[in-house]
């Protein structure tokens, strides 16, 4: 009987310690970007579907929730009305190309085959600028890069 109680106590303490460890693990900057891309694409799909049939999806409210989850808080955000048939970010296509640290910022460059390019090899590039805030990586800004290197804000 004492042995079985010991096993139960050991099992419970191990389970709770593993759970508490996993809840303290922060996502890497790359995981944050990958998750954002996936959730952004889902938001775009639901917003687009709401255009053709009123599903009750609150496009702007859901966009704000998305930004709260992944981004630093800024009053100058744009983009909630930029959605449509072609999502700006695509989870199956947009790949991380590089990661670099610049001062306190992490810059992740991604690329995706362009749907509007002149050739099948044309790419669209994005830069995600992240900072570490309260043990979490948050996106400060996302820029789309032109062929000339000009950066355009997308959030």
C-alpha positions in Angstrom: 0.0 0.0 0.0 2.8 2.4 0.9 4.5 1.6 -2.4 1.4 2.4 -4.5 0.9 5.7 -2.6 4.5 6.6 -3.3 4.0 5.8 -7.0 0.9 8.0 -7.1 2.7 10.9 -5.4 5.7 10.5 -7.7 3.5 10.4 -10.8 1.6 13.5 -9.7 4.7 15.5 -8.8 6.3 14.6 -12.1 3.2 15.5 -14.1 2.8 18.9 -12.5 6.5 19.7 -12.8 6.4 18.9 -16.5 3.3 20.9 -17.0 4.7 23.9 -15.1 7.9 23.7 -17.2 6.1 23.6 -20.5 4.0 26.7 -19.6 7.2 28.7 -18.9 8.8 27.8 -22.2 8.9 30.7 -24.6 8.5 30.3 -28.3 11.6 31.0 -30.4 11.4 34.0 -32.7 11.1 31.6 -35.6 8.2 29.7 -34.0 6.5 33.0 -33.3 6.7 34.0 -37.0 5.6 30.6 -38.2 2.5 30.6 -35.9 1.7 34.2 -36.9 1.8 33.3 -40.6 -0.6 30.4 -40.0 -3.0 32.4 -37.9 -2.8 35.4 -40.3 -3.7 33.1 -43.2 -6.6 31.7 -41.2 -7.8 35.2 -40.4 -7.6 36.1 -44.1 -9.6 33.1 -45.1 -12.4 33.8 -42.6 -12.5 37.5 -43.5 -12.7 36.6 -47.2 -15.5 34.1 -46.6 -17.4 36.7 -44.6 -17.5 38.9 -47.8 -19.4 36.3 -49.8 -21.7 35.1 -47.0 -22.3 37.0 -43.8 -20.8 34.6 -41.3 -20.8 37.1 -38.5 -17.0 37.2 -38.5 -15.8 40.5 -37.1 -12.8 41.2 -39.4 -11.4 44.2 -37.5 -12.0 42.7 -34.1 -10.4 39.4 -35.0 -7.4 41.3 -36.6 -6.9 43.2 -33.3 -7.0 39.9 -31.4 -4.4 38.5 -33.8 -2.1 41.5 -33.2 -2.5 41.3 -29.5 -1.4 37.7 -29.6 1.7 38.2 -31.6 2.6 41.9 -31.7 3.8 44.8 -29.6 0.9 47.2 -28.9 0.9 50.1 -31.3 -1.8 52.6 -32.1 -0.5 53.0 -35.7 -1.4 49.6 -36.9 -2.8 49.2 -40.4 -3.9 46.2 -42.4 -7.3 45.0 -41.0 -8.9 45.9 -44.3 -6.2 44.3 -46.5 -7.4 40.7 -47.2 -8.8 38.8 -50.0 -8.5 35.8 -52.3 -4.7 35.9 -51.9 -3.5 36.0 -48.3 -0.4 38.2 -47.8 1.1 35.4 -45.7 0.8 31.7 -46.6 1.7 28.9 -44.1 2.6 26.3 -46.7 4.6 28.6 -48.9 6.3 31.3 -46.8 9.6 30.0 -45.6 12.2 31.5 -43.2 15.3 32.4 -45.2 17.4 34.1 -42.5 17.5 35.2 -38.9 19.8 37.9 -37.5 20.1 39.8 -34.3 20.5 43.6 -34.5 20.9 45.3 -31.1 17.9 44.1 -29.1 15.9 43.2 -32.2 15.6 39.9 -34.1 15.0 40.2 -37.8 13.6 37.3 -39.7 13.5 37.4 -43.4 11.0 35.1 -45.2 10.2 34.4 -48.8 7.2 33.0 -50.7 6.7 32.4 -54.4 5.0 35.4 -55.9 1.5 34.9 -57.3 1.9 38.0 -59.3 5.5 37.7 -60.5 6.6 37.7 -64.1 8.2 34.3 -63.8 7.6 31.2 -61.8 10.8 32.0 -59.8 9.8 35.5 -58.6 9.6 35.8 -54.9 7.9 38.1 -52.4 10.1 38.9 -49.3 9.1 40.0 -45.9 11.0 41.1 -42.8 9.7 40.4 -39.4 11.1 42.6 -36.6 10.7 41.0 -33.2 11.7 42.0 -29.6 11.8 40.0 -26.4 9.2 41.4 -24.0 8.3 39.8 -20.7 9.8 36.5 -21.7 8.0 36.4 -25.1 9.0 37.3 -28.6 6.7 39.9 -30.1 6.5 41.2 -33.6 7.2 45.0 -33.7 6.6 45.3 -37.4 6.4 43.3 -40.7 7.7 44.8 -43.8 7.3 43.7 -47.4 10.5 44.2 -49.4 10.4 45.4 -52.9 13.0 44.3 -55.5 14.8 47.6 -55.0 15.0 46.9 -51.2 12.3 49.4 -50.2 10.4 48.4 -47.0 6.6 48.8 -46.8 4.8 48.3 -43.5 2.1 45.6 -43.6 0.6 45.5 -40.1 
